[in-house]
Amino acid sequence: MRKVDIKDKYLNDELFRLWVFAENDEVNEYWENWMKENPELRDEVRLSRELLRSTNFKEYKPSPDLVFKSWDRVNELTVDKGKGFRFSDLYKFAATIIIIVAVFFTINHVINRRDTVSDSPPIAYIEKKAEKGIKLTVQLPDG
């Protein structure tokens, strides 16, 4: 278990933070009285107060003009401008047509080739044998 440092205890205390950052007479009076009642902790309280003041960063607030310009840029990059005609659309359309035509002709060629192959007569195998030492002349059916 982590040992709780007394400075952490002050730094997380809302009343203490109000005393450090706000000008409030009631809160100032409370802490002055508290330090009188707890003189042994006075140095720690003052050190904690200085530490908290040294870590106080100013909040960055952009100008309204910068905010509007930023939102305009976001809208420009994200909002669809409409369905206007663009040359990139023409290229996509042309590429799609070319692919469709190429696929059509490829399929058509394959189908016609099958028809041509199936219309040809069946292949006839002819076997001729020649005795040893005898020359044989063969006339093939296709000439």
N, C-alpha and C positions, 0 to 999 in steps of 0.2 A: 504494500500500500504506500502511496506517495505521501510524504510528509507535507502538510499544508503550511506554506510559509505565511507569516503574518502579513507580509506585503501583498501577497496574492489576495488575502482576505480583504484588504482595503481596496485594491484595484478593481475587484468585482462588486464592491458595495455601491449601490446606486446613489445613496446619500453622500458618500465620499466623492464620487465622480461629479455630482452636482456642485459640491463645495469647490472642487478643482476647476471646473469649467464655467460655472455660472456665478454672477455677482448677486448673491442673495444674503441679506443681513441675518436672517434667521438661521440659515445653514452655517454661516461663518461663526455666529455666536455659539451654536451647538458644538462645533469642533473646537473652538477655543476653550469652552468649558470642559469638554471631554479631555483635552490635553492637560488641563489643570488638575483634573481628577486622576489622570494616568500619566504622571510625569516620566515614568520609566519607558513609556512607548512614544513619547513626543518626537524623538529623533527618527524613529521608524516611520511615523506618520508623515513627518515633513519630507523624508527621503522618498516615500511612496508618492507623495504629492508631486515632487519634482520629477520623479520618473514618469508619472502619468502625463504631466505637462510636456515633457520632452518627446513623448511618443505621439502627441496629438498632431495629426496631419490635417491640412486643410482639404476640404472636399472640393473636388474638381467639378465645376459646372460649365459645360460647353455653352457657347453662345447660341441663341435661338436660330441664328442664321446657319450655323454649322449643322445643327440638328435637322433643319428643313432640307438643306442640301444633301445630307446623308440619306434621308428618307426618299428624296427625289431620285437619288442614284439607285437605291434598293428597288424602287418601283420600276425604274427604267430597265433594270437587269432581270426582273422577275415577272412583270406583267406582260401578258401576250398582247402584241400590237394589233391583232386582228387577223383576218383571213385574206390578206392581200396577196397578189401574185408575186412570186419571187422566182428568179432564174434557177435557184437550187431546186425548186419544185418541178421546173421543166426538165432538168437533168434526171431527176428521180423518175418522172413519167416516161421519158425516152428510154431509160435503162430498163424499166419494167416491160415496155413494149418489145424491146430487142430480146429480152430473155424469153418472153412468151412466144415470139415468132421462132426463135432458135429451138425451143422445146417442141413446138408444133412440127417444124421441118424434120427434126431428129426422129420423132415418133413416126411421122409419115414415111420417112426413108426406111426405118426398120420394118414397118408393116409391109411396104411394097417389096422389100427384099425377101421377106418370108413368102409372099405370094409368088415371086419369081422362082424361088428355090422349089416350092411345092409344085409348080406347073411343069417343071422339067421331068423328062422320063426317068424312071429308076435306073440306077447304074447297073450295067450288066458286066459280070466278071467272066472273062474268057481265059481259059488256061490252055497253054500250048506247051508241049515238051519236045525237045529235040534229042536224038540219040547222040552219044559221044562221037565227035568228029563230023557231024552233019550240020550244015548251016540251014537255018530256018528263017524265012521271011514272013512277017506277019503284017496284015493290013488291019488297022484299027477301025472301028465302026465310024468314028468321026472323020475319017479320011487321013 
